[in-house]
Amino acid sequence: MTALYEKGQRPSAYLPVLEKSDDPDLLAFGEAGRNATPMPAIPAMGSVWTSWDAAVVLARDGKMTPEEALKDAAAKIRNLIANPLYGMVNVPGSYQSQVGCDGDWLPDCAATAMKKGDDGKWHSGPFELKAGDYEVKVALDGSWTVNYGSDGKQDGPNYTFSLTADGTVEFIYDEATHMLEIVVK
C-alpha cells in the first residue's frame, strides 16, 4: 500500500499509510471515505454505474443541469433495482422482430423469454425464422446489465448461427456454465 501511494499518489485504503500523507487532496479523499460503505464488485452494480456515468456525461456536455442529470440517473437506478423483470432469462438478438418482439436486441421481450425445463436448463422456441445469418446473447433480468456471449463469457462476443433455408431455431441455456445451445432445424 505504501508503494502504491508513493508511486501513483493514490489515496490509500490502509489508514497508517493514508495518515502519513501530506497531500491535502489525498487526505480529503481519505476523510470522505472514513465512514463509507464499499460498493460490492458484482455485475449487477453495472446498472448503477451506467446510469451514474450517463448523468456525469450529460451534465458535462451541458445537455442537462447536474441536478436534472442526477435526478434522472437516480430514477433509472431505482427502477432497475425494483426491476419487475428480475429472474427473466432471455435470448435477445437479430431474430426477435420475426417472432413477435417490437424489434431486435430487446432483452425484455416476453415473446423470447426462456422457461426453466424439467432438466434444470432454460428453453425457448422453436421459433420460425427466414433463411439468414443471426446473432444472439443471453441476457438476465430483462436488461443488458448481466449478459453472456459466446463460450458463456460475461459481456462476451455474440453467438452466431445461420439458416440456409427457412426453418426453426431453439435455444437452451445452462445457467451453471452460462453456455447457450442453439438448435437449428
C-alpha angles and dihedrals in degrees: 000000000000092000092051090051094047096044102041104019089234122156110256125230087207103089098211089058094044092050090057092056119110094190108108093206093053090046089051090053089051092049092048090055097041094102097022126126114228118239116243116253095231130129092245089068086071088084090058097044094043092054092042092050092049090052092052092049093047091050093043092051092047094241090123135010113257089250093052093045094050093045089052091047092049091052091049092048092049090050092049092049091049089046110167087199093061108140095026114136114197142170105219117184151121093303100060099095088062094056105048106286122126089242143332129294094029110149091188099053110127092205092069099035113129127235125213112248132211087261090065092248129112118249137191133171155344089213123183110232137177119243111279148092119294141185130203144168135193114251127188130212095010094289143079094248091101115026137152127212137181115344090013092285116157109244086000129151120292122272111242132206137166137210114205089196134014108292147125136289130199127189128212119187125194108204092195093062098020087229122145122212115205115202112196120189 
